[in-house]
Amino acid sequence: MAIIITDECINCGACEPECPNTAIYEGADDWRWKDGTKLSGKIVLPDGTEIDSDDAQTPISDDIYYIVPGKCTECKGFHEEPQCAAVCPVDCCVPDDNHVESEELLLERQAFLHNE
């Protein structure tokens, strides 16, 4: 499953540089599929949606840091544990019950994001 940042977030930013997929953004900041990945130009997402990876996407939160579920791999393929959760001083990076995913799917996402 993906990781979510709860509203207990103190906006310290410790998690953001730790994400190998650049799936974590500061509240109110736009995000892009290309950020921190090898995606570029027009792409087809795993769900079949066609998009331009350079296009700005709407922030998921305006108030606190947030994680883009479609870019989160729980650090599979990079680390043994989610690095955001490992560095969060208030333990607000937790599993997202609304995005339960298998390890196989997370590794497929990692390969998609990084063209492996």
A tleap script that builds the chain and sets N, CA, C and O, in Angstrom:
source leaprc.protein.ff14SB
mol = sequence {
  NMET ALA ILE ILE ILE THR ASP GLU CYS ILE
  ASN CYS GLY ALA CYS GLU PRO GLU CYS PRO
  ASN THR ALA ILE TYR GLU GLY ALA ASP ASP
  TRP ARG TRP LYS ASP GLY THR LYS LEU SER
  GLY LYS ILE VAL LEU PRO ASP GLY THR GLU
  ILE ASP SER ASP ASP ALA GLN THR PRO ILE
  SER ASP ASP ILE TYR TYR ILE VAL PRO GLY
  LYS CYS THR GLU CYS LYS GLY PHE HIE GLU
  GLU PRO GLN CYS ALA ALA VAL CYS PRO VAL
  ASP CYS CYS VAL PRO ASP ASP ASN HIE VAL
  GLU SER GLU GLU LEU LEU LEU GLU ARG GLN
  ALA PHE LEU HIE ASN CGLU
}
set mol.1.N position { 0.835 -1.184 0.000 }
set mol.1.CA position { 0.000 0.000 0.000 }
set mol.1.C position { 0.872 1.236 0.000 }
set mol.1.O position { 2.027 1.196 0.422 }
set mol.2.N position { 0.326 2.305 -0.464 }
set mol.2.CA position { 1.053 3.570 -0.459 }
set mol.2.C position { 1.102 4.114 0.966 }
set mol.2.O position { 0.420 3.623 1.865 }
set mol.3.N position { 1.907 5.115 1.139 }
set mol.3.CA position { 2.035 5.789 2.434 }
set mol.3.C position { 1.283 7.114 2.334 }
set mol.3.O position { 1.238 7.734 1.271 }
set mol.4.N position { 0.698 7.537 3.441 }
set mol.4.CA position { -0.002 8.812 3.513 }
set mol.4.C position { 0.588 9.630 4.658 }
set mol.4.O position { 1.075 9.072 5.642 }
set mol.5.N position { 0.542 10.932 4.527 }
set mol.5.CA position { 0.988 11.829 5.594 }
set mol.5.C position { -0.262 12.343 6.302 }
set mol.5.O position { -1.131 12.949 5.676 }
set mol.6.N position { -0.347 12.103 7.586 }
set mol.6.CA position { -1.544 12.489 8.345 }
set mol.6.C position { -1.506 13.972 8.712 }
set mol.6.O position { -0.493 14.647 8.530 }
set mol.7.N position { -2.619 14.457 9.225 }
set mol.7.CA position { -2.708 15.875 9.568 }
set mol.7.C position { -1.924 16.230 10.830 }
set mol.7.O position { -1.946 17.380 11.267 }
set mol.8.N position { -1.228 15.248 11.422 }
set mol.8.CA position { -0.318 15.547 12.520 }
set mol.8.C position { 1.020 16.098 12.009 }
set mol.8.O position { 1.892 16.457 12.799 }
set mol.9.N position { 1.172 16.160 10.685 }
set mol.9.CA position { 2.400 16.659 10.068 }
set mol.9.C position { 2.723 18.061 10.584 }
set mol.9.O position { 1.854 18.929 10.663 }
set mol.10.N position { 4.010 18.258 10.936 }
set mol.10.CA position { 4.446 19.567 11.433 }
set mol.10.C position { 5.164 20.366 10.343 }
set mol.10.O position { 5.771 21.401 10.616 }
set mol.11.N position { 5.086 19.869 9.100 }
set mol.11.CA position { 5.693 20.554 7.943 }
set mol.11.C position { 7.196 20.803 8.110 }
set mol.11.O position { 7.710 21.854 7.725 }
set mol.12.N position { 7.882 19.825 8.685 }
set mol.12.CA position { 9.330 19.988 8.873 }
set mol.12.C position { 10.098 19.727 7.580 }
set mol.12.O position { 11.204 20.237 7.400 }
set mol.13.N position { 9.513 18.931 6.676 }
set mol.13.CA position { 10.154 18.655 5.398 }
set mol.13.C position { 11.200 17.551 5.419 }
set mol.13.O position { 11.867 17.329 4.408 }
set mol.14.N position { 11.367 16.853 6.535 }
set mol.14.CA position { 12.385 15.797 6.622 }
set mol.14.C position { 12.141 14.681 5.617 }
set mol.14.O position { 13.093 14.078 5.120 }
set mol.15.N position { 10.903 14.404 5.317 }
set mol.15.CA position { 10.542 13.289 4.438 }
set mol.15.C position { 10.825 13.558 2.956 }
set mol.15.O position { 11.213 12.647 2.224 }
set mol.16.N position { 10.638 14.771 2.527 }
set mol.16.CA position { 10.674 15.096 1.094 }
set mol.16.C position { 11.962 14.660 0.388 }
set mol.16.O position { 11.873 13.996 -0.644 }
set mol.17.N position { 13.151 14.997 0.890 }
set mol.17.CA position { 14.366 14.598 0.165 }
set mol.17.C position { 14.669 13.106 0.252 }
set mol.17.O position { 15.510 12.607 -0.496 }
set mol.18.N position { 14.004 12.391 1.144 }
set mol.18.CA position { 14.266 10.962 1.319 }
set mol.18.C position { 13.568 10.088 0.284 }
set mol.18.O position { 13.943 8.930 0.101 }
set mol.19.N position { 12.559 10.627 -0.393 }
set mol.19.CA position { 11.758 9.830 -1.323 }
set mol.19.C position { 12.506 9.595 -2.638 }
set mol.19.O position { 12.836 10.555 -3.335 }
set mol.20.N position { 12.780 8.331 -2.986 }
set mol.20.CA position { 13.508 8.048 -4.218 }
set mol.20.C position { 12.684 8.271 -5.489 }
set mol.20.O position { 13.229 8.254 -6.593 }
set mol.21.N position { 11.384 8.477 -5.337 }
set mol.21.CA position { 10.498 8.697 -6.487 }
set mol.21.C position { 10.015 10.132 -6.602 }
set mol.21.O position { 9.248 10.458 -7.509 }
set mol.22.N position { 10.454 10.989 -5.698 }
set mol.22.CA position { 9.942 12.355 -5.605 }
set mol.22.C position { 8.408 12.329 -5.612 }
set mol.22.O position { 7.756 13.015 -6.399 }
set mol.23.N position { 7.864 11.519 -4.712 }
set mol.23.CA position { 6.417 11.410 -4.566 }
set mol.23.C position { 5.888 12.319 -3.459 }
set mol.23.O position { 4.677 12.419 -3.264 }
set mol.24.N position { 6.783 12.975 -2.739 }
set mol.24.CA position { 6.395 13.829 -1.608 }
set mol.24.C position { 6.586 15.289 -1.986 }
set mol.24.O position { 7.636 15.694 -2.484 }
set mol.25.N position { 5.542 16.062 -1.734 }
set mol.25.CA position { 5.555 17.485 -2.084 }
set mol.25.C position { 5.052 18.318 -0.917 }
set mol.25.O position { 4.250 17.858 -0.104 }
set mol.26.N position { 5.538 19.552 -0.850 }
set mol.26.CA position { 5.058 20.487 0.162 }
set mol.26.C position { 3.631 20.887 -0.157 }
set mol.26.O position { 3.261 21.019 -1.323 }
set mol.27.N position { 2.830 21.081 0.881 }
set mol.27.CA position { 1.434 21.471 0.694 }
set mol.27.C position { 1.295 22.646 -0.255 }
set mol.27.O position { 2.063 23.605 -0.178 }
set mol.28.N position { 0.324 22.576 -1.143 }
set mol.28.CA position { -0.017 23.598 -2.142 }
set mol.28.C position { 0.915 23.602 -3.345 }
set mol.28.O position { 0.659 24.326 -4.307 }
set mol.29.N position { 1.994 22.809 -3.323 }
set mol.29.CA position { 2.890 22.743 -4.482 }
set mol.29.C position { 2.331 21.797 -5.538 }
set mol.29.O position { 1.871 20.700 -5.220 }
set mol.30.N position { 2.373 22.232 -6.803 }
set mol.30.CA position { 2.009 21.351 -7.909 }
set mol.30.C position { 3.014 20.205 -7.973 }
set mol.30.O position { 4.144 20.331 -7.503 }
set mol.31.N position { 2.591 19.092 -8.557 }
set mol.31.CA position { 3.509 17.974 -8.752 }
set mol.31.C position { 3.458 17.538 -10.218 }
set mol.31.O position { 2.511 17.841 -10.943 }
set mol.32.N position { 4.502 16.821 -10.631 }
set mol.32.CA position { 4.603 16.331 -12.010 }
set mol.32.C position { 5.088 14.895 -11.999 }
set mol.32.O position { 5.874 14.493 -11.140 }
set mol.33.N position { 4.606 14.128 -12.968 }
set mol.33.CA position { 5.051 12.739 -13.092 }
set mol.33.C position { 6.549 12.663 -13.353 }
set mol.33.O position { 7.203 11.726 -12.895 }
set mol.34.N position { 7.100 13.619 -14.072 }
set mol.34.CA position { 8.523 13.577 -14.439 }
set mol.34.C position { 9.448 13.836 -13.251 }
set mol.34.O position { 10.604 13.415 -13.276 }
set mol.35.N position { 8.967 14.519 -12.216 }
set mol.35.CA position { 9.804 14.876 -11.071 }
set mol.35.C position { 10.421 13.634 -10.435 }
set mol.35.O position { 9.703 12.765 -9.939 }
set mol.36.N position { 11.747 13.551 -10.449 }
set mol.36.CA position { 12.452 12.464 -9.783 }
set mol.36.C position { 12.329 11.107 -10.444 }
set mol.36.O position { 12.704 10.093 -9.855 }
set mol.37.N position { 11.803 11.074 -11.675 }
set mol.37.CA position { 11.655 9.817 -12.396 }
set mol.37.C position { 12.356 9.943 -13.746 }
set mol.37.O position { 12.918 10.991 -14.062 }
set mol.38.N position { 12.323 8.899 -14.521 }
set mol.38.CA position { 12.873 8.953 -15.874 }
set mol.38.C position { 11.775 9.170 -16.911 }
set mol.38.O position { 12.020 9.042 -18.111 }
set mol.39.N position { 10.572 9.496 -16.457 }
set mol.39.CA position { 9.467 9.757 -17.369 }
set mol.39.C position { 9.661 11.115 -18.030 }
set mol.39.O position { 10.126 12.064 -17.397 }
set mol.40.N position { 9.300 11.200 -19.307 }
set mol.40.CA position { 9.371 12.489 -19.996 }
set mol.40.C position { 8.380 12.511 -21.144 }
set mol.40.O position { 8.082 11.485 -21.755 }
set mol.41.N position { 7.876 13.707 -21.424 }
set mol.41.CA position { 6.942 13.881 -22.535 }
set mol.41.C position { 5.639 13.133 -22.332 }
set mol.41.O position { 5.209 12.891 -21.204 }
set mol.42.N position { 5.017 12.770 -23.449 }
set mol.42.CA position { 3.736 12.037 -23.413 }
set mol.42.C position { 3.986 10.613 -22.939 }
set mol.42.O position { 4.877 9.923 -23.434 }
set mol.43.N position { 3.177 10.187 -21.965 }
set mol.43.CA position { 3.293 8.831 -21.432 }
set mol.43.C position { 1.905 8.229 -21.260 }
set mol.43.O position { 0.901 8.940 -21.244 }
set mol.44.N position { 1.868 6.908 -21.132 }
set mol.44.CA position { 0.636 6.196 -20.808 }
set mol.44.C position { 0.836 5.589 -19.428 }
set mol.44.O position { 1.722 4.758 -19.228 }
set mol.45.N position { 0.010 6.007 -18.479 }
set mol.45.CA position { 0.100 5.489 -17.121 }
set mol.45.C position { -0.346 4.029 -17.093 }
set mol.45.O position { -1.026 3.583 -18.017 }
set mol.46.N position { 0.014 3.281 -16.066 }
set mol.46.CA position { -0.383 1.880 -15.973 }
set mol.46.C position { -1.899 1.642 -16.081 }
set mol.46.O position { -2.329 0.564 -16.491 }
set mol.47.N position { -2.699 2.640 -15.715 }
set mol.47.CA position { -4.160 2.485 -15.818 }
set mol.47.C position { -4.692 2.822 -17.215 }
set mol.47.O position { -5.900 2.777 -17.447 }
set mol.48.N position { -3.781 3.162 -18.151 }
set mol.48.CA position { -4.181 3.461 -19.523 }
set mol.48.C position { -4.381 4.930 -19.828 }
set mol.48.O position { -4.591 5.293 -20.985 }
set mol.49.N position { -4.322 5.785 -18.818 }
set mol.49.CA position { -4.488 7.220 -19.004 }
set mol.49.C position { -3.277 7.800 -19.737 }
set mol.49.O position { -2.133 7.523 -19.375 }
set mol.50.N position { -3.535 8.602 -20.763 }
set mol.50.CA position { -2.458 9.278 -21.481 }
set mol.50.C position { -2.305 10.688 -20.942 }
set mol.50.O position { -3.276 11.438 -20.841 }
set mol.51.N position { -1.065 11.042 -20.593 }
set mol.51.CA position { -0.789 12.379 -20.052 }
set mol.51.C position { 0.565 12.857 -20.541 }
set mol.51.O position { 1.340 12.095 -21.120 }
set mol.52.N position { 0.835 14.121 -20.301 }
set mol.52.CA position { 2.169 14.669 -20.528 }
set mol.52.C position { 2.839 14.725 -19.163 }
set mol.52.O position { 2.333 15.377 -18.250 }
set mol.53.N position { 3.972 14.047 -19.016 }
set mol.53.CA position { 4.637 13.968 -17.716 }
set mol.53.C position { 5.138 15.325 -17.229 }
set mol.53.O position { 5.442 15.488 -16.048 }
set mol.54.N position { 5.225 16.299 -18.139 }
set mol.54.CA position { 5.682 17.640 -17.776 }
set mol.54.C position { 4.558 18.518 -17.223 }
set mol.54.O position { 4.828 19.558 -16.622 }
set mol.55.N position { 3.292 18.107 -17.419 }
set mol.55.CA position { 2.163 18.926 -16.983 }
set mol.55.C position { 2.044 18.955 -15.462 }
set mol.55.O position { 2.170 17.927 -14.797 }
set mol.56.N position { 1.802 20.143 -14.927 }
set mol.56.CA position { 1.591 20.298 -13.486 }
set mol.56.C position { 0.274 19.644 -13.097 }
set mol.56.O position { -0.740 19.799 -13.778 }
set mol.57.N position { 0.306 18.912 -11.992 }
set mol.57.CA position { -0.879 18.257 -11.443 }
set mol.57.C position { -1.322 19.010 -10.194 }
set mol.57.O position { -0.512 19.648 -9.521 }
set mol.58.N position { -2.602 18.929 -9.895 }
set mol.58.CA position { -3.168 19.632 -8.752 }
set mol.58.C position { -2.647 19.058 -7.436 }
set mol.58.O position { -2.602 17.839 -7.271 }
set mol.59.N position { -2.254 19.920 -6.500 }
set mol.59.CA position { -1.787 19.433 -5.191 }
set mol.59.C position { -2.866 18.608 -4.492 }
set mol.59.O position { -4.055 18.899 -4.616 }
set mol.60.N position { -2.447 17.590 -3.766 }
set mol.60.CA position { -3.378 16.752 -3.014 }
set mol.60.C position { -3.749 17.426 -1.700 }
set mol.60.O position { -4.838 17.202 -1.172 }
set mol.61.N position { -2.852 18.249 -1.171 }
set mol.61.CA position { -3.108 18.985 0.063 }
set mol.61.C position { -2.595 20.413 -0.094 }
set mol.61.O position { -1.579 20.656 -0.745 }
set mol.62.N position { -3.309 21.338 0.507 }
set mol.62.CA position { -2.856 22.727 0.501 }
set mol.62.C position { -2.154 23.104 1.798 }
set mol.62.O position { -1.499 24.143 1.875 }
set mol.63.N position { -2.292 22.253 2.822 }
set mol.63.CA position { -1.827 22.628 4.155 }
set mol.63.C position { -0.568 21.917 4.632 }
set mol.63.O position { 0.285 22.522 5.282 }
set mol.64.N position { -0.453 20.632 4.309 }
set mol.64.CA position { 0.677 19.839 4.806 }
set mol.64.C position { 1.337 19.110 3.640 }
set mol.64.O position { 0.775 19.017 2.548 }
set mol.65.N position { 2.536 18.598 3.890 }
set mol.65.CA position { 3.203 17.768 2.891 }
set mol.65.C position { 2.275 16.622 2.514 }
set mol.65.O position { 1.469 16.171 3.329 }
set mol.66.N position { 2.392 16.156 1.281 }
set mol.66.CA position { 1.541 15.053 0.831 }
set mol.66.C position { 2.340 14.115 -0.061 }
set mol.66.O position { 3.382 14.478 -0.607 }
set mol.67.N position { 1.819 12.894 -0.194 }
set mol.67.CA position { 2.435 11.862 -1.021 }
set mol.67.C position { 1.496 11.534 -2.162 }
set mol.67.O position { 0.310 11.288 -1.942 }
set mol.68.N position { 2.017 11.529 -3.387 }
set mol.68.CA position { 1.229 11.158 -4.565 }
set mol.68.C position { 1.170 9.627 -4.606 }
set mol.68.O position { 2.198 8.979 -4.806 }
set mol.69.N position { -0.019 9.042 -4.419 }
set mol.69.CA position { -0.123 7.575 -4.370 }
set mol.69.C position { 0.420 6.873 -5.625 }
set mol.69.O position { 1.026 5.807 -5.525 }
set mol.70.N position { 0.205 7.462 -6.788 }
set mol.70.CA position { 0.654 6.849 -8.030 }
set mol.70.C position { 2.158 6.866 -8.231 }
set mol.70.O position { 2.669 6.230 -9.152 }
set mol.71.N position { 2.876 7.593 -7.371 }
set mol.71.CA position { 4.337 7.623 -7.444 }
set mol.71.C position { 4.988 6.911 -6.258 }
set mol.71.O position { 6.189 6.641 -6.280 }
set mol.72.N position { 4.209 6.610 -5.236 }
set mol.72.CA position { 4.746 5.971 -4.033 }
set mol.72.C position { 4.931 4.472 -4.273 }
set mol.72.O position { 4.017 3.782 -4.724 }
set mol.73.N position { 6.133 3.985 -3.961 }
set mol.73.CA position { 6.424 2.553 -4.064 }
set mol.73.C position { 6.794 1.984 -2.697 }
set mol.73.O position { 7.283 0.857 -2.609 }
set mol.74.N position { 6.565 2.749 -1.635 }
set mol.74.CA position { 7.007 2.373 -0.290 }
set mol.74.C position { 8.502 2.094 -0.282 }
set mol.74.O position { 8.992 1.335 0.554 }
set mol.75.N position { 9.219 2.702 -1.205 }
set mol.75.CA position { 10.673 2.563 -1.366 }
set mol.75.C position { 11.088 1.172 -1.845 }
set mol.75.O position { 12.271 0.835 -1.801 }
set mol.76.N position { 10.120 0.351 -2.307 }
set mol.76.CA position { 10.458 -0.973 -2.854 }
set mol.76.C position { 11.389 -0.780 -4.041 }
set mol.76.O position { 11.178 0.100 -4.875 }
set mol.77.N position { 12.420 -1.615 -4.106 }
set mol.77.CA position { 13.411 -1.503 -5.162 }
set mol.77.C position { 14.535 -0.543 -4.827 }
set mol.77.O position { 15.509 -0.432 -5.571 }
set mol.78.N position { 14.398 0.151 -3.708 }
set mol.78.CA position { 15.423 1.100 -3.271 }
set mol.78.C position { 15.906 0.805 -1.850 }
set mol.78.O position { 17.108 0.728 -1.598 }
set mol.79.N position { 14.954 0.639 -0.922 }
set mol.79.CA position { 15.280 0.490 0.496 }
set mol.79.C position { 14.421 -0.610 1.119 }
set mol.79.O position { 13.436 -1.052 0.527 }
set mol.80.N position { 14.799 -1.038 2.301 }
set mol.80.CA position { 14.073 -2.089 3.018 }
set mol.80.C position { 12.782 -1.587 3.663 }
set mol.80.O position { 11.874 -2.372 3.936 }
set mol.81.N position { 12.704 -0.273 3.905 }
set mol.81.CA position { 11.518 0.298 4.546 }
set mol.81.C position { 11.250 1.678 3.954 }
set mol.81.O position { 12.158 2.296 3.397 }
set mol.82.N position { 10.017 2.168 4.067 }
set mol.82.CA position { 9.718 3.506 3.575 }
set mol.82.C position { 10.569 4.543 4.321 }
set mol.82.O position { 10.506 4.653 5.546 }
set mol.83.N position { 11.356 5.293 3.561 }
set mol.83.CA position { 12.270 6.238 4.177 }
set mol.83.C position { 11.558 7.428 4.807 }
set mol.83.O position { 12.050 7.991 5.785 }
set mol.84.N position { 10.409 7.819 4.266 }
set mol.84.CA position { 9.660 8.933 4.866 }
set mol.84.C position { 9.256 8.585 6.297 }
set mol.84.O position { 9.376 9.412 7.200 }
set mol.85.N position { 8.778 7.355 6.496 }
set mol.85.CA position { 8.372 6.920 7.834 }
set mol.85.C position { 9.580 6.817 8.760 }
set mol.85.O position { 9.484 7.109 9.952 }
set mol.86.N position { 10.714 6.399 8.205 }
set mol.86.CA position { 11.923 6.235 9.020 }
set mol.86.C position { 12.445 7.562 9.566 }
set mol.86.O position { 12.997 7.602 10.666 }
set mol.87.N position { 12.276 8.649 8.807 }
set mol.87.CA position { 12.832 9.938 9.244 }
set mol.87.C position { 11.811 10.886 9.881 }
set mol.87.O position { 12.198 11.907 10.450 }
set mol.88.N position { 10.540 10.573 9.799 }
set mol.88.CA position { 9.515 11.482 10.324 }
set mol.88.C position { 9.594 11.580 11.844 }
set mol.88.O position { 9.466 10.571 12.538 }
set mol.89.N position { 9.803 12.793 12.367 }
set mol.89.CA position { 9.945 12.947 13.819 }
set mol.89.C position { 8.632 12.807 14.594 }
set mol.89.O position { 8.657 12.641 15.814 }
set mol.90.N position { 7.495 12.870 13.911 }
set mol.90.CA position { 6.207 12.753 14.609 }
set mol.90.C position { 5.403 11.545 14.140 }
set mol.90.O position { 4.214 11.434 14.441 }
set mol.91.N position { 6.043 10.648 13.409 }
set mol.91.CA position { 5.416 9.397 12.952 }
set mol.91.C position { 4.085 9.611 12.228 }
set mol.91.O position { 3.108 8.909 12.490 }
set mol.92.N position { 4.055 10.587 11.314 }
set mol.92.CA position { 2.808 10.841 10.578 }
set mol.92.C position { 2.825 10.263 9.159 }
set mol.92.O position { 1.865 10.459 8.414 }
set mol.93.N position { 3.881 9.562 8.772 }
set mol.93.CA position { 3.926 8.859 7.482 }
set mol.93.C position { 3.523 7.414 7.766 }
set mol.93.O position { 4.313 6.623 8.281 }
set mol.94.N position { 2.283 7.088 7.421 }
set mol.94.CA position { 1.703 5.793 7.785 }
set mol.94.C position { 1.087 5.127 6.556 }
set mol.94.O position { 0.823 5.801 5.560 }
set mol.95.N position { 0.853 3.809 6.611 }
set mol.95.CA position { 0.202 3.119 5.496 }
set mol.95.C position { -1.167 3.732 5.189 }
set mol.95.O position { -1.921 4.077 6.099 }
set mol.96.N position { -1.473 3.861 3.910 }
set mol.96.CA position { -2.741 4.430 3.441 }
set mol.96.C position { -3.715 3.296 3.147 }
set mol.96.O position { -3.580 2.598 2.142 }
set mol.97.N position { -4.687 3.119 4.021 }
set mol.97.CA position { -5.671 2.039 3.862 }
set mol.97.C position { -6.500 2.177 2.586 }
set mol.97.O position { -7.129 1.209 2.158 }
set mol.98.N position { -6.512 3.359 1.972 }
set mol.98.CA position { -7.267 3.568 0.730 }
set mol.98.C position { -6.474 3.180 -0.504 }
set mol.98.O position { -7.016 3.187 -1.609 }
set mol.99.N position { -5.196 2.840 -0.341 }
set mol.99.CA position { -4.350 2.451 -1.466 }
set mol.99.C position { -3.534 1.211 -1.102 }
set mol.99.O position { -2.305 1.258 -1.046 }
set mol.100.N position { -4.230 0.106 -0.858 }
set mol.100.CA position { -3.574 -1.149 -0.510 }
set mol.100.C position { -3.070 -1.796 -1.792 }
set mol.100.O position { -3.840 -2.038 -2.721 }
set mol.101.N position { -1.758 -2.077 -1.836 }
set mol.101.CA position { -1.139 -2.613 -3.048 }
set mol.101.C position { -0.146 -3.708 -2.684 }
set mol.101.O position { 0.457 -3.684 -1.610 }
set mol.102.N position { 0.016 -4.664 -3.585 }
set mol.102.CA position { 0.949 -5.765 -3.362 }
set mol.102.C position { 2.379 -5.318 -3.602 }
set mol.102.O position { 2.614 -4.296 -4.247 }
set mol.103.N position { 3.335 -6.078 -3.085 }
set mol.103.CA position { 4.738 -5.783 -3.327 }
set mol.103.C position { 5.033 -5.860 -4.824 }
set mol.103.O position { 5.819 -5.069 -5.345 }
set mol.104.N position { 4.407 -6.807 -5.512 }
set mol.104.CA position { 4.596 -6.948 -6.958 }
set mol.104.C position { 4.178 -5.672 -7.689 }
set mol.104.O position { 4.899 -5.194 -8.565 }
set mol.105.N position { 3.020 -5.122 -7.333 }
set mol.105.CA position { 2.552 -3.889 -7.971 }
set mol.105.C position { 3.493 -2.720 -7.673 }
set mol.105.O position { 3.775 -1.907 -8.553 }
set mol.106.N position { 3.976 -2.638 -6.435 }
set mol.106.CA position { 4.890 -1.553 -6.065 }
set mol.106.C position { 6.197 -1.647 -6.849 }
set mol.106.O position { 6.749 -0.626 -7.258 }
set mol.107.N position { 6.693 -2.864 -7.059 }
set mol.107.CA position { 7.920 -3.040 -7.842 }
set mol.107.C position { 7.678 -2.732 -9.318 }
set mol.107.O position { 8.553 -2.185 -9.989 }
set mol.108.N position { 6.486 -3.082 -9.829 }
set mol.108.CA position { 6.135 -2.721 -11.214 }
set mol.108.C position { 6.082 -1.206 -11.370 }
set mol.108.O position { 6.532 -0.665 -12.380 }
set mol.109.N position { 5.531 -0.522 -10.368 }
set mol.109.CA position { 5.470 0.946 -10.407 }
set mol.109.C position { 6.886 1.529 -10.394 }
set mol.109.O position { 7.179 2.466 -11.136 }
set mol.110.N position { 7.749 0.981 -9.563 }
set mol.110.CA position { 9.133 1.450 -9.502 }
set mol.110.C position { 9.794 1.304 -10.868 }
set mol.110.O position { 10.494 2.207 -11.326 }
set mol.111.N position { 9.570 0.163 -11.517 }
set mol.111.CA position { 10.152 -0.064 -12.843 }
set mol.111.C position { 9.569 0.918 -13.876 }
set mol.111.O position { 10.299 1.431 -14.724 }
set mol.112.N position { 8.270 1.174 -13.803 }
set mol.112.CA position { 7.625 2.114 -14.713 }
set mol.112.C position { 8.197 3.522 -14.541 }
set mol.112.O position { 8.541 4.185 -15.520 }
set mol.113.N position { 8.295 3.968 -13.293 }
set mol.113.CA position { 8.763 5.329 -13.027 }
set mol.113.C position { 10.213 5.551 -13.431 }
set mol.113.O position { 10.611 6.660 -13.787 }
set mol.114.N position { 10.988 4.488 -13.370 }
set mol.114.CA position { 12.426 4.631 -13.619 }
set mol.114.C position { 12.897 3.875 -14.860 }
set mol.114.O position { 14.094 3.651 -15.044 }
set mol.115.N position { 11.942 3.483 -15.714 }
set mol.115.CA position { 12.238 2.821 -17.002 }
set mol.115.C position { 13.173 1.635 -16.859 }
set mol.115.O position { 14.132 1.493 -17.618 }
set mol.116.N position { 12.893 0.796 -15.892 }
set mol.116.CA position { 13.774 -0.372 -15.691 }
set mol.116.C position { 13.106 -1.636 -16.175 }
set mol.116.O position { 13.690 -2.716 -16.088 }
savepdb mol mol.pdb
quit
